[in-house]
Amino acid sequence: MKAGPVATAAAPPGSAPAPGQMEAGGADGIHIANFAFTPPALTVSPGQKVTWTNADSIPHTSTSADKRWNSGPLAPGASFSVTFDKPGTYVYGCSIHPFMQAKVIVGR
């Protein structure tokens, strides 16, 4: 049984779904632009993959507050995915710009 989120390798630019669109396999997207994560709160089901895509002109990260995952710097156009296997609320932000914060809510 898996516990908590599982990070996957960053996808090449242009390979992630458009912000808010579903991808085959049930993935959902978070858009990074204008120094913000959109949506600021995303609710998903256990086992669902979430992909962050940097649409800003500078690097950002997706870094969980509890250090469960860290994308490292995502260049403009790059993406990063995490699969959430365990219900809970996962707060995350950009380690480069600490004022950028959001959360993923994994339902039961």
Backbone atoms as SQL, in Angstrom:
CREATE TABLE atoms (id INTEGER PRIMARY KEY, chain TEXT, resi INTEGER, resn TEXT, atom TEXT, x REAL, y REAL, z REAL);
INSERT INTO atoms VALUES
  (1, 'A', 1, 'MET', 'N', 0.844, -1.188, 0.000),
  (2, 'A', 1, 'MET', 'CA', 0.000, 0.000, 0.000),
  (3, 'A', 1, 'MET', 'C', 0.881, 1.240, 0.000),
  (4, 'A', 2, 'LYS', 'N', 0.615, 2.146, -0.901),
  (5, 'A', 2, 'LYS', 'CA', 1.400, 3.368, -0.996),
  (6, 'A', 2, 'LYS', 'C', 0.931, 4.370, 0.040),
  (7, 'A', 3, 'ALA', 'N', 1.854, 5.187, 0.513),
  (8, 'A', 3, 'ALA', 'CA', 1.509, 6.215, 1.493),
  (9, 'A', 3, 'ALA', 'C', 1.903, 7.575, 0.972),
  (10, 'A', 4, 'GLY', 'N', 0.952, 8.494, 0.927),
  (11, 'A', 4, 'GLY', 'CA', 1.248, 9.868, 0.551),
  (12, 'A', 4, 'GLY', 'C', 1.486, 10.039, -0.929),
  (13, 'A', 5, 'PRO', 'N', 1.920, 11.237, -1.314),
  (14, 'A', 5, 'PRO', 'CA', 2.126, 11.544, -2.725),
  (15, 'A', 5, 'PRO', 'C', 3.402, 10.913, -3.261),
  (16, 'A', 6, 'VAL', 'N', 3.390, 10.621, -4.548),
  (17, 'A', 6, 'VAL', 'CA', 4.546, 10.058, -5.224),
  (18, 'A', 6, 'VAL', 'C', 4.904, 10.976, -6.385),
  (19, 'A', 7, 'ALA', 'N', 6.097, 11.550, -6.363),
  (20, 'A', 7, 'ALA', 'CA', 6.524, 12.467, -7.419),
  (21, 'A', 7, 'ALA', 'C', 7.018, 11.687, -8.622),
  (22, 'A', 8, 'THR', 'N', 6.794, 12.237, -9.803),
  (23, 'A', 8, 'THR', 'CA', 7.306, 11.643, -11.027),
  (24, 'A', 8, 'THR', 'C', 8.214, 12.649, -11.718),
  (25, 'A', 9, 'ALA', 'N', 8.991, 12.178, -12.651),
  (26, 'A', 9, 'ALA', 'CA', 9.940, 13.044, -13.351),
  (27, 'A', 9, 'ALA', 'C', 9.213, 14.150, -14.105),
  (28, 'A', 10, 'ALA', 'N', 9.879, 15.256, -14.249),
  (29, 'A', 10, 'ALA', 'CA', 9.311, 16.383, -14.990),
  (30, 'A', 10, 'ALA', 'C', 9.155, 16.003, -16.451),
  (31, 'A', 11, 'ALA', 'N', 8.031, 16.419, -17.026),
  (32, 'A', 11, 'ALA', 'CA', 7.766, 16.152, -18.441),
  (33, 'A', 11, 'ALA', 'C', 8.408, 17.242, -19.277),
  (34, 'A', 12, 'PRO', 'N', 8.702, 16.946, -20.517),
  (35, 'A', 12, 'PRO', 'CA', 9.264, 17.985, -21.372),
  (36, 'A', 12, 'PRO', 'C', 8.251, 19.090, -21.646),
  (37, 'A', 13, 'PRO', 'N', 8.705, 20.303, -21.906),
  (38, 'A', 13, 'PRO', 'CA', 7.782, 21.400, -22.177),
  (39, 'A', 13, 'PRO', 'C', 6.794, 21.037, -23.278),
  (40, 'A', 14, 'GLY', 'N', 5.535, 21.457, -23.061),
  (41, 'A', 14, 'GLY', 'CA', 4.499, 21.231, -24.049),
  (42, 'A', 14, 'GLY', 'C', 3.811, 19.889, -23.946),
  (43, 'A', 15, 'SER', 'N', 4.224, 19.011, -22.997),
  (44, 'A', 15, 'SER', 'CA', 3.626, 17.690, -22.914),
  (45, 'A', 15, 'SER', 'C', 2.537, 17.598, -21.860),
  (46, 'A', 16, 'ALA', 'N', 2.342, 18.617, -21.065),
  (47, 'A', 16, 'ALA', 'CA', 1.337, 18.600, -20.010),
  (48, 'A', 16, 'ALA', 'C', -0.005, 19.091, -20.546),
  (49, 'A', 17, 'PRO', 'N', -1.108, 18.719, -19.862),
  (50, 'A', 17, 'PRO', 'CA', -2.408, 19.189, -20.302),
  (51, 'A', 17, 'PRO', 'C', -2.554, 20.682, -20.055),
  (52, 'A', 18, 'ALA', 'N', -3.473, 21.298, -20.748),
  (53, 'A', 18, 'ALA', 'CA', -3.765, 22.715, -20.505),
  (54, 'A', 18, 'ALA', 'C', -4.283, 22.864, -19.090),
  (55, 'A', 19, 'PRO', 'N', -4.082, 24.021, -18.443),
  (56, 'A', 19, 'PRO', 'CA', -4.519, 24.217, -17.068),
  (57, 'A', 19, 'PRO', 'C', -5.994, 23.877, -16.890),
  (58, 'A', 20, 'GLY', 'N', -6.267, 23.043, -15.858),
  (59, 'A', 20, 'GLY', 'CA', -7.634, 22.695, -15.525),
  (60, 'A', 20, 'GLY', 'C', -8.232, 21.604, -16.394),
  (61, 'A', 21, 'GLN', 'N', -7.523, 21.147, -17.430),
  (62, 'A', 21, 'GLN', 'CA', -8.048, 20.093, -18.289),
  (63, 'A', 21, 'GLN', 'C', -7.666, 18.741, -17.731),
  (64, 'A', 22, 'MET', 'N', -8.530, 17.777, -17.959),
  (65, 'A', 22, 'MET', 'CA', -8.234, 16.405, -17.563),
  (66, 'A', 22, 'MET', 'C', -7.370, 15.773, -18.649),
  (67, 'A', 23, 'GLU', 'N', -6.468, 14.918, -18.230),
  (68, 'A', 23, 'GLU', 'CA', -5.581, 14.211, -19.137),
  (69, 'A', 23, 'GLU', 'C', -5.992, 12.746, -19.081),
  (70, 'A', 24, 'ALA', 'N', -5.749, 11.979, -20.115),
  (71, 'A', 24, 'ALA', 'CA', -6.050, 10.550, -20.093),
  (72, 'A', 24, 'ALA', 'C', -5.412, 9.931, -18.862),
  (73, 'A', 25, 'GLY', 'N', -6.147, 9.118, -18.154),
  (74, 'A', 25, 'GLY', 'CA', -5.624, 8.515, -16.942),
  (75, 'A', 25, 'GLY', 'C', -6.025, 9.296, -15.699),
  (76, 'A', 26, 'GLY', 'N', -6.791, 10.364, -15.824),
  (77, 'A', 26, 'GLY', 'CA', -7.335, 11.060, -14.667),
  (78, 'A', 26, 'GLY', 'C', -6.424, 12.106, -14.060),
  (79, 'A', 27, 'ALA', 'N', -5.467, 12.635, -14.795),
  (80, 'A', 27, 'ALA', 'CA', -4.592, 13.658, -14.226),
  (81, 'A', 27, 'ALA', 'C', -5.266, 15.026, -14.305),
  (82, 'A', 28, 'ASP', 'N', -4.930, 15.886, -13.392),
  (83, 'A', 28, 'ASP', 'CA', -5.476, 17.236, -13.370),
  (84, 'A', 28, 'ASP', 'C', -4.314, 18.218, -13.351),
  (85, 'A', 29, 'GLY', 'N', -4.544, 19.419, -13.819),
  (86, 'A', 29, 'GLY', 'CA', -3.455, 20.363, -13.958),
  (87, 'A', 29, 'GLY', 'C', -3.549, 21.588, -13.079),
  (88, 'A', 30, 'ILE', 'N', -2.380, 22.095, -12.689),
  (89, 'A', 30, 'ILE', 'CA', -2.244, 23.355, -11.965),
  (90, 'A', 30, 'ILE', 'C', -1.343, 24.241, -12.811),
  (91, 'A', 31, 'HIS', 'N', -1.796, 25.432, -13.053),
  (92, 'A', 31, 'HIS', 'CA', -1.140, 26.418, -13.906),
  (93, 'A', 31, 'HIS', 'C', -0.334, 27.362, -13.006),
  (94, 'A', 32, 'ILE', 'N', 0.924, 27.604, -13.327),
  (95, 'A', 32, 'ILE', 'CA', 1.746, 28.557, -12.586),
  (96, 'A', 32, 'ILE', 'C', 1.960, 29.762, -13.497),
  (97, 'A', 33, 'ALA', 'N', 1.408, 30.915, -13.108),
  (98, 'A', 33, 'ALA', 'CA', 1.549, 32.139, -13.905),
  (99, 'A', 33, 'ALA', 'C', 1.326, 33.350, -13.029),
  (100, 'A', 34, 'ASN', 'N', 1.991, 34.429, -13.376),
  (101, 'A', 34, 'ASN', 'CA', 1.847, 35.687, -12.626),
  (102, 'A', 34, 'ASN', 'C', 2.075, 35.491, -11.133),
  (103, 'A', 35, 'PHE', 'N', 3.077, 34.673, -10.792),
  (104, 'A', 35, 'PHE', 'CA', 3.454, 34.415, -9.400),
  (105, 'A', 35, 'PHE', 'C', 2.288, 33.849, -8.592),
  (106, 'A', 36, 'ALA', 'N', 1.502, 32.939, -9.199),
  (107, 'A', 36, 'ALA', 'CA', 0.378, 32.302, -8.506),
  (108, 'A', 36, 'ALA', 'C', 0.132, 30.905, -9.061),
  (109, 'A', 37, 'PHE', 'N', -0.432, 30.039, -8.211),
  (110, 'A', 37, 'PHE', 'CA', -0.872, 28.706, -8.612),
  (111, 'A', 37, 'PHE', 'C', -2.371, 28.780, -8.876),
  (112, 'A', 38, 'THR', 'N', -2.821, 28.274, -10.033),
  (113, 'A', 38, 'THR', 'CA', -4.239, 28.282, -10.364),
  (114, 'A', 38, 'THR', 'C', -4.665, 26.874, -10.740),
  (115, 'A', 39, 'PRO', 'N', -5.648, 26.322, -10.025),
  (116, 'A', 39, 'PRO', 'CA', -6.406, 26.945, -8.945),
  (117, 'A', 39, 'PRO', 'C', -5.597, 26.934, -7.646),
  (118, 'A', 40, 'PRO', 'N', -5.957, 27.817, -6.708),
  (119, 'A', 40, 'PRO', 'CA', -5.242, 27.864, -5.432),
  (120, 'A', 40, 'PRO', 'C', -5.562, 26.676, -4.526),
  (121, 'A', 41, 'ALA', 'N', -6.683, 26.002, -4.777),
  (122, 'A', 41, 'ALA', 'CA', -7.043, 24.781, -4.055),
  (123, 'A', 41, 'ALA', 'C', -7.641, 23.824, -5.080),
  (124, 'A', 42, 'LEU', 'N', -7.063, 22.637, -5.188),
  (125, 'A', 42, 'LEU', 'CA', -7.524, 21.636, -6.139),
  (126, 'A', 42, 'LEU', 'C', -7.919, 20.387, -5.376),
  (127, 'A', 43, 'THR', 'N', -9.127, 19.874, -5.632),
  (128, 'A', 43, 'THR', 'CA', -9.592, 18.648, -4.992),
  (129, 'A', 43, 'THR', 'C', -9.514, 17.504, -5.993),
  (130, 'A', 44, 'VAL', 'N', -8.878, 16.412, -5.567),
  (131, 'A', 44, 'VAL', 'CA', -8.711, 15.238, -6.415),
  (132, 'A', 44, 'VAL', 'C', -9.089, 13.983, -5.631),
  (133, 'A', 45, 'SER', 'N', -9.170, 12.865, -6.327),
  (134, 'A', 45, 'SER', 'CA', -9.446, 11.566, -5.711),
  (135, 'A', 45, 'SER', 'C', -8.136, 10.846, -5.427),
  (136, 'A', 46, 'PRO', 'N', -8.133, 9.922, -4.448),
  (137, 'A', 46, 'PRO', 'CA', -6.919, 9.131, -4.211),
  (138, 'A', 46, 'PRO', 'C', -6.494, 8.408, -5.490),
  (139, 'A', 47, 'GLY', 'N', -5.193, 8.384, -5.735),
  (140, 'A', 47, 'GLY', 'CA', -4.650, 7.753, -6.912),
  (141, 'A', 47, 'GLY', 'C', -4.553, 8.667, -8.119),
  (142, 'A', 48, 'GLN', 'N', -4.998, 9.894, -7.964),
  (143, 'A', 48, 'GLN', 'CA', -4.997, 10.843, -9.087),
  (144, 'A', 48, 'GLN', 'C', -3.653, 11.548, -9.195),
  (145, 'A', 49, 'LYS', 'N', -3.228, 11.774, -10.450),
  (146, 'A', 49, 'LYS', 'CA', -1.980, 12.488, -10.717),
  (147, 'A', 49, 'LYS', 'C', -2.298, 13.951, -10.970),
  (148, 'A', 50, 'VAL', 'N', -1.501, 14.834, -10.352),
  (149, 'A', 50, 'VAL', 'CA', -1.631, 16.278, -10.547),
  (150, 'A', 50, 'VAL', 'C', -0.356, 16.761, -11.223),
  (151, 'A', 51, 'THR', 'N', -0.516, 17.574, -12.276),
  (152, 'A', 51, 'THR', 'CA', 0.628, 18.099, -13.014),
  (153, 'A', 51, 'THR', 'C', 0.667, 19.618, -12.899),
  (154, 'A', 52, 'TRP', 'N', 1.798, 20.139, -12.450),
  (155, 'A', 52, 'TRP', 'CA', 2.042, 21.581, -12.407),
  (156, 'A', 52, 'TRP', 'C', 2.758, 21.952, -13.696),
  (157, 'A', 53, 'THR', 'N', 2.312, 23.024, -14.367),
  (158, 'A', 53, 'THR', 'CA', 2.972, 23.514, -15.569),
  (159, 'A', 53, 'THR', 'C', 3.319, 24.983, -15.378),
  (160, 'A', 54, 'ASN', 'N', 4.594, 25.308, -15.572),
  (161, 'A', 54, 'ASN', 'CA', 5.044, 26.683, -15.391),
  (162, 'A', 54, 'ASN', 'C', 4.788, 27.478, -16.673),
  (163, 'A', 55, 'ALA', 'N', 3.803, 28.367, -16.619),
  (164, 'A', 55, 'ALA', 'CA', 3.478, 29.237, -17.756),
  (165, 'A', 55, 'ALA', 'C', 4.000, 30.649, -17.525),
  (166, 'A', 56, 'ASP', 'N', 4.827, 30.817, -16.493),
  (167, 'A', 56, 'ASP', 'CA', 5.406, 32.125, -16.201),
  (168, 'A', 56, 'ASP', 'C', 6.704, 32.294, -16.989),
  (169, 'A', 57, 'SER', 'N', 7.262, 33.484, -16.946),
  (170, 'A', 57, 'SER', 'CA', 8.487, 33.757, -17.707),
  (171, 'A', 57, 'SER', 'C', 9.761, 33.503, -16.903),
  (172, 'A', 58, 'ILE', 'N', 9.607, 33.060, -15.647),
  (173, 'A', 58, 'ILE', 'CA', 10.758, 32.757, -14.792),
  (174, 'A', 58, 'ILE', 'C', 10.525, 31.416, -14.094),
  (175, 'A', 59, 'PRO', 'N', 11.588, 30.797, -13.541),
  (176, 'A', 59, 'PRO', 'CA', 11.421, 29.512, -12.851),
  (177, 'A', 59, 'PRO', 'C', 10.610, 29.623, -11.563),
  (178, 'A', 60, 'HIS', 'N', 9.903, 28.550, -11.250),
  (179, 'A', 60, 'HIS', 'CA', 9.171, 28.378, -9.990),
  (180, 'A', 60, 'HIS', 'C', 9.345, 26.924, -9.570),
  (181, 'A', 61, 'THR', 'N', 8.931, 26.595, -8.342),
  (182, 'A', 61, 'THR', 'CA', 8.937, 25.211, -7.883),
  (183, 'A', 61, 'THR', 'C', 7.546, 24.833, -7.385),
  (184, 'A', 62, 'SER', 'N', 7.337, 23.541, -7.243),
  (185, 'A', 62, 'SER', 'CA', 6.203, 22.995, -6.500),
  (186, 'A', 62, 'SER', 'C', 6.846, 22.212, -5.372),
  (187, 'A', 63, 'THR', 'N', 6.764, 22.746, -4.160),
  (188, 'A', 63, 'THR', 'CA', 7.434, 22.164, -3.006),
  (189, 'A', 63, 'THR', 'C', 6.446, 22.023, -1.866),
  (190, 'A', 64, 'SER', 'N', 6.223, 20.797, -1.407),
  (191, 'A', 64, 'SER', 'CA', 5.252, 20.589, -0.324),
  (192, 'A', 64, 'SER', 'C', 5.782, 21.157, 0.988),
  (193, 'A', 65, 'ALA', 'N', 4.862, 21.659, 1.786),
  (194, 'A', 65, 'ALA', 'CA', 5.235, 22.251, 3.077),
  (195, 'A', 65, 'ALA', 'C', 5.886, 21.221, 3.992),
  (196, 'A', 66, 'ASP', 'N', 5.493, 19.934, 3.853),
  (197, 'A', 66, 'ASP', 'CA', 6.059, 18.882, 4.699),
  (198, 'A', 66, 'ASP', 'C', 7.232, 18.161, 4.037),
  (199, 'A', 67, 'LYS', 'N', 7.726, 18.715, 2.921),
  (200, 'A', 67, 'LYS', 'CA', 8.900, 18.202, 2.193),
  (201, 'A', 67, 'LYS', 'C', 8.671, 16.819, 1.580),
  (202, 'A', 68, 'ARG', 'N', 7.412, 16.434, 1.310),
  (203, 'A', 68, 'ARG', 'CA', 7.129, 15.146, 0.658),
  (204, 'A', 68, 'ARG', 'C', 7.551, 15.171, -0.809),
  (205, 'A', 69, 'TRP', 'N', 7.515, 16.345, -1.445),
  (206, 'A', 69, 'TRP', 'CA', 7.980, 16.465, -2.825),
  (207, 'A', 69, 'TRP', 'C', 8.576, 17.840, -3.050),
  (208, 'A', 70, 'ASN', 'N', 9.459, 17.904, -4.042),
  (209, 'A', 70, 'ASN', 'CA', 10.075, 19.160, -4.461),
  (210, 'A', 70, 'ASN', 'C', 10.440, 19.014, -5.926),
  (211, 'A', 71, 'SER', 'N', 9.810, 19.809, -6.762),
  (212, 'A', 71, 'SER', 'CA', 10.062, 19.727, -8.204),
  (213, 'A', 71, 'SER', 'C', 11.446, 20.219, -8.588),
  (214, 'A', 72, 'GLY', 'N', 12.061, 21.027, -7.727),
  (215, 'A', 72, 'GLY', 'CA', 13.247, 21.748, -8.147),
  (216, 'A', 72, 'GLY', 'C', 12.783, 22.860, -9.076),
  (217, 'A', 73, 'PRO', 'N', 13.671, 23.726, -9.524),
  (218, 'A', 73, 'PRO', 'CA', 13.251, 24.828, -10.398),
  (219, 'A', 73, 'PRO', 'C', 12.652, 24.317, -11.711),
  (220, 'A', 74, 'LEU', 'N', 11.444, 24.775, -12.007),
  (221, 'A', 74, 'LEU', 'CA', 10.771, 24.454, -13.266),
  (222, 'A', 74, 'LEU', 'C', 10.949, 25.632, -14.211),
  (223, 'A', 75, 'ALA', 'N', 11.661, 25.428, -15.277),
  (224, 'A', 75, 'ALA', 'CA', 11.854, 26.486, -16.274),
  (225, 'A', 75, 'ALA', 'C', 10.513, 26.806, -16.931),
  (226, 'A', 76, 'PRO', 'N', 10.393, 27.977, -17.535),
  (227, 'A', 76, 'PRO', 'CA', 9.167, 28.297, -18.266),
  (228, 'A', 76, 'PRO', 'C', 8.830, 27.185, -19.266),
  (229, 'A', 77, 'GLY', 'N', 7.579, 26.719, -19.222),
  (230, 'A', 77, 'GLY', 'CA', 7.120, 25.656, -20.106),
  (231, 'A', 77, 'GLY', 'C', 7.292, 24.254, -19.560),
  (232, 'A', 78, 'ALA', 'N', 8.066, 24.084, -18.485),
  (233, 'A', 78, 'ALA', 'CA', 8.305, 22.761, -17.909),
  (234, 'A', 78, 'ALA', 'C', 7.147, 22.349, -17.017),
  (235, 'A', 79, 'SER', 'N', 7.055, 21.048, -16.757),
  (236, 'A', 79, 'SER', 'CA', 6.008, 20.544, -15.886),
  (237, 'A', 79, 'SER', 'C', 6.559, 19.501, -14.929),
  (238, 'A', 80, 'PHE', 'N', 5.764, 19.181, -13.905),
  (239, 'A', 80, 'PHE', 'CA', 6.145, 18.260, -12.837),
  (240, 'A', 80, 'PHE', 'C', 4.864, 17.619, -12.333),
  (241, 'A', 81, 'SER', 'N', 4.898, 16.324, -12.039),
  (242, 'A', 81, 'SER', 'CA', 3.690, 15.620, -11.600),
  (243, 'A', 81, 'SER', 'C', 3.896, 14.894, -10.281),
  (244, 'A', 82, 'VAL', 'N', 2.808, 14.793, -9.511),
  (245, 'A', 82, 'VAL', 'CA', 2.773, 14.030, -8.271),
  (246, 'A', 82, 'VAL', 'C', 1.472, 13.236, -8.278),
  (247, 'A', 83, 'THR', 'N', 1.545, 11.951, -7.893),
  (248, 'A', 83, 'THR', 'CA', 0.358, 11.128, -7.734),
  (249, 'A', 83, 'THR', 'C', 0.026, 11.088, -6.246),
  (250, 'A', 84, 'PHE', 'N', -1.214, 11.427, -5.915),
  (251, 'A', 84, 'PHE', 'CA', -1.665, 11.491, -4.528),
  (252, 'A', 84, 'PHE', 'C', -2.451, 10.232, -4.196),
  (253, 'A', 85, 'ASP', 'N', -1.871, 9.352, -3.375),
  (254, 'A', 85, 'ASP', 'CA', -2.489, 8.081, -3.044),
  (255, 'A', 85, 'ASP', 'C', -3.248, 8.089, -1.721),
  (256, 'A', 86, 'LYS', 'N', -2.966, 9.033, -0.858),
  (257, 'A', 86, 'LYS', 'CA', -3.529, 9.033, 0.490),
  (258, 'A', 86, 'LYS', 'C', -4.383, 10.279, 0.706),
  (259, 'A', 87, 'PRO', 'N', -5.621, 10.122, 1.229),
  (260, 'A', 87, 'PRO', 'CA', -6.470, 11.290, 1.507),
  (261, 'A', 87, 'PRO', 'C', -5.788, 12.262, 2.474),
  (262, 'A', 88, 'GLY', 'N', -6.071, 13.532, 2.301),
  (263, 'A', 88, 'GLY', 'CA', -5.520, 14.571, 3.168),
  (264, 'A', 88, 'GLY', 'C', -5.427, 15.889, 2.432),
  (265, 'A', 89, 'THR', 'N', -4.936, 16.901, 3.132),
  (266, 'A', 89, 'THR', 'CA', -4.720, 18.220, 2.545),
  (267, 'A', 89, 'THR', 'C', -3.224, 18.445, 2.484),
  (268, 'A', 90, 'TYR', 'N', -2.723, 18.723, 1.296),
  (269, 'A', 90, 'TYR', 'CA', -1.299, 18.895, 1.054),
  (270, 'A', 90, 'TYR', 'C', -1.032, 20.347, 0.666),
  (271, 'A', 91, 'VAL', 'N', -0.416, 21.087, 1.571),
  (272, 'A', 91, 'VAL', 'CA', -0.077, 22.487, 1.327),
  (273, 'A', 91, 'VAL', 'C', 1.274, 22.521, 0.626),
  (274, 'A', 92, 'TYR', 'N', 1.383, 23.384, -0.378),
  (275, 'A', 92, 'TYR', 'CA', 2.636, 23.493, -1.114),
  (276, 'A', 92, 'TYR', 'C', 2.858, 24.945, -1.516),
  (277, 'A', 93, 'GLY', 'N', 4.052, 25.221, -2.001),
  (278, 'A', 93, 'GLY', 'CA', 4.374, 26.566, -2.455),
  (279, 'A', 93, 'GLY', 'C', 5.576, 26.541, -3.372),
  (280, 'A', 94, 'CYS', 'N', 6.049, 27.716, -3.680),
  (281, 'A', 94, 'CYS', 'CA', 7.251, 27.885, -4.491),
  (282, 'A', 94, 'CYS', 'C', 8.399, 28.215, -3.533),
  (283, 'A', 95, 'SER', 'N', 9.445, 27.385, -3.541),
  (284, 'A', 95, 'SER', 'CA', 10.558, 27.640, -2.617),
  (285, 'A', 95, 'SER', 'C', 11.370, 28.864, -3.035),
  (286, 'A', 96, 'ILE', 'N', 11.249, 29.288, -4.286),
  (287, 'A', 96, 'ILE', 'CA', 11.956, 30.482, -4.757),
  (288, 'A', 96, 'ILE', 'C', 11.193, 31.740, -4.346),
  (289, 'A', 97, 'HIS', 'N', 9.856, 31.649, -4.349),
  (290, 'A', 97, 'HIS', 'CA', 8.963, 32.774, -4.022),
  (291, 'A', 97, 'HIS', 'C', 8.010, 32.312, -2.923),
  (292, 'A', 98, 'PRO', 'N', 8.418, 32.357, -1.644),
  (293, 'A', 98, 'PRO', 'CA', 7.643, 31.780, -0.546),
  (294, 'A', 98, 'PRO', 'C', 6.227, 32.333, -0.374),
  (295, 'A', 99, 'PHE', 'N', 5.931, 33.500, -0.933),
  (296, 'A', 99, 'PHE', 'CA', 4.575, 34.052, -0.812),
  (297, 'A', 99, 'PHE', 'C', 3.591, 33.290, -1.702),
  (298, 'A', 100, 'MET', 'N', 4.088, 32.495, -2.643),
  (299, 'A', 100, 'MET', 'CA', 3.226, 31.682, -3.508),
  (300, 'A', 100, 'MET', 'C', 2.854, 30.409, -2.781),
  (301, 'A', 101, 'GLN', 'N', 1.566, 30.240, -2.410),
  (302, 'A', 101, 'GLN', 'CA', 1.120, 29.068, -1.675),
  (303, 'A', 101, 'GLN', 'C', -0.224, 28.595, -2.207),
  (304, 'A', 102, 'ALA', 'N', -0.474, 27.293, -2.111),
  (305, 'A', 102, 'ALA', 'CA', -1.729, 26.703, -2.532),
  (306, 'A', 102, 'ALA', 'C', -1.851, 25.344, -1.858),
  (307, 'A', 103, 'LYS', 'N', -2.898, 24.563, -2.239),
  (308, 'A', 103, 'LYS', 'CA', -3.058, 23.244, -1.633),
  (309, 'A', 103, 'LYS', 'C', -3.775, 22.292, -2.570),
  (310, 'A', 104, 'VAL', 'N', -3.490, 20.999, -2.362),
  (311, 'A', 104, 'VAL', 'CA', -4.201, 19.927, -3.033),
  (312, 'A', 104, 'VAL', 'C', -4.938, 19.168, -1.945),
  (313, 'A', 105, 'ILE', 'N', -6.238, 18.970, -2.149),
  (314, 'A', 105, 'ILE', 'CA', -7.087, 18.253, -1.196),
  (315, 'A', 105, 'ILE', 'C', -7.419, 16.904, -1.824),
  (316, 'A', 106, 'VAL', 'N', -7.035, 15.839, -1.152),
  (317, 'A', 106, 'VAL', 'CA', -7.295, 14.497, -1.653),
  (318, 'A', 106, 'VAL', 'C', -8.457, 13.938, -0.843),
  (319, 'A', 107, 'GLY', 'N', -9.579, 13.709, -1.532),
  (320, 'A', 107, 'GLY', 'CA', -10.782, 13.203, -0.864),
  (321, 'A', 107, 'GLY', 'C', -10.693, 11.718, -0.574),
  (322, 'A', 108, 'ARG', 'N', -11.714, 11.212, 0.051),
  (323, 'A', 108, 'ARG', 'CA', -11.768, 9.776, 0.406),
  (324, 'A', 108, 'ARG', 'C', -12.444, 8.975, -0.662);
